[in-house]
Amino acid sequence: MSVHQAGTTSSVERVDLTPMPSEVPQVQELGTTSAPLKSAAFFIGAYCKEYNEDFMLCKNESREPGHCLKEGRRVTRCAQDL
């Protein structure tokens, strides 16, 4: 016979308070939702092509999440400039 138990998941938002490494350049987030980003994706892709290509090449080199932080920050800065 099986017994149903209530889930133990929490709805509390989790935030990692670990600071970024000093070698990763600081950049502000874009502060927008996915809808404006998706509508501007064509223009961001054309304007930031070199940075996007560097980021994708880096992501193909390594599956480690922290490996491409610098390249990702460059893409974010480029999108902010647009």
Residue frames relative to the residue before (quaternion, step in Angstrom):
aa qw qx qy qz dx dy dz
M 1.0000 0.0000 0.0000 0.0000 0.00 0.00 0.00
S 0.2697 -0.7773 0.5486 0.1486 3.61 -0.85 0.95
V 0.2268 -0.7576 0.6015 0.1130 3.51 -1.19 0.66
H 0.3400 -0.7383 0.5475 0.1990 3.59 -0.88 0.93
Q 0.0810 -0.7852 0.6130 0.0334 3.56 -0.91 0.94
A 0.5346 -0.6259 0.4630 0.3287 3.55 -1.06 0.72
G 0.5588 -0.6160 0.4431 0.3347 3.58 -1.11 0.67
T 0.3396 -0.7531 0.5330 0.1828 3.53 -1.18 0.58
T 0.4151 0.7097 -0.4820 0.3028 3.59 1.18 0.33
S 0.3265 -0.7445 0.5581 0.1662 3.52 -1.17 0.64
S 0.3765 -0.7222 0.5319 0.2318 3.57 -1.11 0.64
V 0.4205 0.7047 -0.4648 0.3325 3.58 1.27 0.24
E 0.4292 -0.6990 0.5111 0.2570 3.57 -0.89 0.95
R 0.2442 -0.7761 0.5677 0.1259 3.55 -0.90 0.93
V 0.0652 -0.7924 0.6064 -0.0110 3.55 -0.88 1.03
D 0.3247 -0.7291 0.5704 0.1939 3.55 -0.88 0.97
L 0.2191 -0.8154 0.5281 0.0901 3.58 -0.51 1.20
T 0.4110 0.7050 -0.4779 0.3252 3.59 1.27 0.13
P 0.3994 -0.7257 0.4954 0.2615 3.63 -0.71 0.96
M 0.5665 -0.5825 0.4592 0.3590 3.54 -1.22 0.55
P 0.5814 -0.5677 0.4353 0.3875 3.60 -1.13 0.53
S 0.5846 -0.6219 0.3960 0.3387 3.58 -1.07 0.71
E 0.6458 0.5315 -0.3364 0.4328 3.62 1.11 -0.51
V 0.6010 0.5245 -0.3673 0.4782 3.61 1.25 -0.16
P 0.4157 -0.7292 0.4758 0.2628 3.61 -0.60 1.07
Q 0.4560 -0.6763 0.5100 0.2731 3.57 -1.06 0.81
V 0.0851 0.7730 -0.6236 0.0793 3.56 -1.02 0.84
Q 0.4443 -0.6719 0.5219 0.2807 3.57 -1.05 0.77
E 0.4969 -0.6301 0.5000 0.3259 3.56 -1.11 0.65
L 0.6187 -0.5702 0.3879 0.3763 3.57 -1.20 0.47
G 0.2809 -0.8082 0.4826 0.1871 3.59 1.12 -0.53
T 0.5989 0.5311 -0.3800 0.4635 3.57 1.02 0.75
T 0.5279 -0.6252 0.4692 0.3320 3.55 -1.24 0.37
S 0.7084 -0.4776 0.3100 0.4170 3.56 -1.29 0.11
A 0.5911 0.6071 -0.3795 0.3715 3.64 1.02 -0.64
P 0.7002 0.4230 -0.3010 0.4901 3.67 0.76 -0.83
L 0.6274 0.5344 -0.3479 0.4469 3.59 1.04 -0.68
K 0.6599 0.4974 -0.3098 0.4702 3.58 0.98 -0.82
S 0.6696 0.4922 -0.3146 0.4587 3.59 0.96 -0.75
A 0.7260 0.3986 -0.2350 0.5088 3.60 1.13 -0.58
A 0.3748 0.7758 -0.4574 0.2201 3.60 1.27 -0.06
F 0.6280 0.5422 -0.3442 0.4394 3.61 0.96 -0.79
F 0.7033 0.4612 -0.2596 0.4747 3.58 0.91 -0.94
I 0.6342 0.5119 -0.3260 0.4790 3.58 1.01 -0.79
G 0.6490 0.5334 -0.3135 0.4427 3.58 0.97 -0.86
A 0.6845 0.4694 -0.2851 0.4794 3.58 0.96 -0.83
Y 0.6880 0.4975 -0.2789 0.4488 3.57 0.93 -0.93
C 0.7885 0.2976 -0.1219 0.5242 3.59 1.00 -0.87
K 0.1745 0.8496 -0.4880 0.0984 3.58 1.18 0.49
E 0.6839 0.4925 -0.3080 0.4415 3.62 0.77 -0.95
Y 0.6742 0.4891 -0.2945 0.4686 3.58 0.94 -0.89
N 0.6395 0.5216 -0.3226 0.4637 3.58 1.03 -0.79
E 0.6585 0.5049 -0.3150 0.4607 3.58 0.96 -0.83
D 0.6292 0.5203 -0.3334 0.4714 3.60 0.99 -0.78
F 0.6542 0.5169 -0.3092 0.4574 3.57 0.95 -0.89
M 0.6872 0.4783 -0.2923 0.4621 3.60 0.86 -0.91
L 0.6207 0.5196 -0.3454 0.4748 3.61 1.04 -0.68
C 0.6414 0.5162 -0.3167 0.4710 3.57 0.99 -0.82
K 0.6611 0.5054 -0.3108 0.4593 3.60 0.92 -0.88
N 0.6513 0.5045 -0.3186 0.4688 3.60 1.09 -0.63
E 0.6157 0.5619 -0.3427 0.4332 3.60 1.16 -0.53
S 0.8290 0.0559 0.0366 0.5553 3.57 0.88 -0.91
R 0.3663 -0.7227 0.5464 0.2120 3.56 -1.10 0.76
E 0.4745 0.6724 -0.4410 0.3582 3.61 1.28 -0.06
P 0.4893 -0.7062 0.4218 0.2898 3.63 -0.69 1.03
G 0.7336 0.4437 -0.2503 0.4498 3.61 0.94 -0.78
H 0.4622 0.7234 -0.4245 0.2879 3.58 1.25 -0.17
C 0.8062 0.2930 -0.1184 0.5002 3.61 0.95 -0.82
L 0.2287 0.8088 -0.5164 0.1638 3.61 1.09 0.57
K 0.6494 0.5221 -0.3310 0.4428 3.60 0.92 -0.84
E 0.6739 0.4911 -0.2983 0.4645 3.57 0.90 -0.92
G 0.6413 0.5266 -0.3189 0.4580 3.58 1.03 -0.77
R 0.6422 0.5100 -0.3192 0.4751 3.57 1.04 -0.75
R 0.6239 0.5321 -0.3457 0.4562 3.59 1.04 -0.68
V 0.6312 0.5193 -0.3300 0.4722 3.58 1.02 -0.78
T 0.6538 0.5120 -0.3146 0.4598 3.60 0.94 -0.85
R 0.6531 0.5060 -0.3172 0.4656 3.60 0.94 -0.85
C 0.6383 0.5238 -0.3256 0.4607 3.57 1.01 -0.81
A 0.6562 0.4996 -0.3140 0.4703 3.60 0.94 -0.83
Q 0.6221 0.5273 -0.3427 0.4664 3.60 1.08 -0.63
D 0.6399 0.5348 -0.3260 0.4451 3.59 1.03 -0.75
L 0.6198 0.5409 -0.3411 0.4549 3.56 1.11 -0.66
